[in-house]
Amino acid sequence: MANIIENSNQQMVVLSIESKLLQQKIILISSEITEESVTEYQSQLMYLMSLCNKPDDIITLYINTPGGSVYDGLGLLDLINYAKKQNIIIRTVNIGKACSMGALLLMSGTKGYRESLLNSSVMIHEISSGGYGKIQDLEENFKETQRLQNIINSIISENSSEELIKLCSKKDLWLNTNEALKYNIIDKIL
C-alpha cells in the first residue's frame, strides 16, 4: 500500500494508507476471505472496538471481495455481531463487488447503515463442499456442508429475506445495487 506524509508539529510523519484509514475507523476488505486476510481484518476490528468509548460509535467496513473461506468468514461475522452487541455501529459499504461471504458481511452490518455504491454487484450462492475420499468421509463432509449452509441461511434470513435463500439455492445469484436494495441486503444506495 502507498504511504501518506503528514506534517505534525514541525515533524514529517510517514503513515501507510491503511493506518490513516484505521485512524478514521475504516477497514478495507479488499481481498479473498482467507485465514490470513481474516486475521488481519479481525485484528483491525478488535483494535477499533477498543477505541470505541461511547454508544453508537461507527466502524466502517468497505467491501470489495470475491468471497472465500466460509469458516474464516464466519469468524469475522461473529466478531462483527459481537461489536454490534457492544452498541458499536458497523457500517458496511459495497464499493465494487460483495460476492459469496462478502455478501454476508455486507448484509450483516447494522441495519440502516448497509450501503452500496451505484454500480456495485452482489453475488450469493450455496456453499460448495469440495469433499473427496471414502464414502464415510463424503458422508461427514456432506453433514458439515449442510450444517454450514444452515448457518448461512440463518444469516440471510436474519438480515435479508427467506425469498433470497430460495433464489440463491438454484444458482449463483448476481444482483445489481437496486436488486440488493429490493432484497434488503443494503439499506441505501450512495
N, C-alpha and C positions, 0 to 999 in steps of 0.2 A: 504494500500500500504506500501511497505517497505521504509526504510529510508536510506539515504546516510550520512556518516560522512565525512566532509571535514576539513582539516586543513587550516586555513587562519590567517595570522599574529599572530602566536602563540596561536590561539584560535581554539577550535573544534566547528564546526557548524553542527547541525543535520538538514538535509533537507529531505522532502519526495521526492520520485522519481518523483511524479507529479510536484513538484516545480522545480526540476532540469530540467525536460523536458520543462517546461514553460520558463526557462532561455534560452533555445535553440530554442524558438519559435515553440514548438511542442505541439500539443494537441492529446491525445489518445482517440478516440471514440470507446469504447470497451464494451458498454452495450446496452440494448434495448433503443430505442429512446422514451423517456417519457418526461413529463413536467419537472420532477425533473432533469433528466440527461441533457436535452437540456438547462435548466437554467445554469447548471454548464459549459457546453460547450460554451454557449454564453458569459458567464462571462469571461471565459478564452480567448475567441477570442477577445472580446472587450478590455481586458487588453493588449493583444499582439498588437492589432491595435494601441493602444495608444503609444506603444513603436516604432512603425514604423515611422521613420522620414526621410527616403529617398525613392525615387521612386524605385520600384521593390524590396522592402524588401520581404522576403519569410516567410510565416507561413505554417507549415506542419501539415496536419491532417492525422494521421494514423488511418485507419478504419478497425474494426473487429466487426461488429454488425449484429444482426438478423433483424434489421429494427425496426419498431414500429409505433408510432403515426404520422399520416400524418400532422395534424395541427402543432405539435411541430417541426417536421422535416422541414416543410416549413418555420417556423420561423427561424430556423438555416440556411436554404438555403438563405433566404432573407439577413441575416447578412453576409454570405459568399459573395453574389453578391455585397453588399454594400462595403465590403472590396476590392473587385476586382475593383470597380469603383474609389476607392481611390488609385489606382495603386499599390496595395499590391498583390503580387503573392500568390495564395492559392494553395499549392502543396498538392495533395491528394494521399495517398498510401494505397492500399488494402493489409492488412497483414494477411488475413485469409478468411473472408467472408464479402461481402458487399451485404446484402440482402435488398430487398424492398426499404425503404427510404435510407438505406446505399448505395445502388447502385446509387441513385440520388445524394447523397452527393459526391460519388466518381467521377461521370461524370461531376459534376458542378465545379470541380477545374479549375484552369487556364489552358487553352489549352497549351499543350506542357509540362505540369507539373502533369499530371494524370498518376499514375504508379501503378504497382501491382507486388507483389512477385509471383514467378513462379507457385506455387501450390495453389494460392488463387482462390476463386469462387465468382461469381456474380449471384444474382437471382433477376429478375424483374418480376412483375405481376401487374394486375389491382388491384385497391383497393377494399376492402370489405366494405359493408355498415353496416352490423350488425343491421339494423333497425328492430323495432318491435312496435306494438301498433295499434292504429286505422288507418283506411285507409288513412285519411288525413295526419297523421304523417308519414306513409310509403311513401306517395307521396312526402312530403317535404324532407324526408331522401334520396329518390331517386334523387331528384333535386340537393341536396347538394353533393351527391356522384358523380353525373355527373359533377358538377362544379369542384370538386377536381380532378377528372380523367382528365378533360380538362387541368387543370393546370399542372398535371404530364405529360401528353402527350406533352404539350408545352415545358416543361423542357427537356424531352427526345429528341424531335425534334431539339431543340436549341443546345443540347450538343452531340447528337449521330446521330440517323437517323430515318426517317419515317418507314423504314423496321422493326426496333426494336419494334416500337409501335405495328405493326401488329403481330409480333411474340409473344409478351408478353400478347396480349389481349386474346389469346386462353387458356393459362395455365401458371403455374409457369414456367418461362424460366430460366434454370440454364446454366451458361456459364463458361467455363474454361478461363484461362488467355489469351490464343491465340484467343478465340472467343470474349472476351471482347475487345481485340485489333482490331479485324476484324470489330466489330460494333462501333468502335470509342468511347467506354466507357473510355478507357485508351489510352495513347499515347506511353507507354513504359513498357516493362517487365524488372523487376530488377533481 
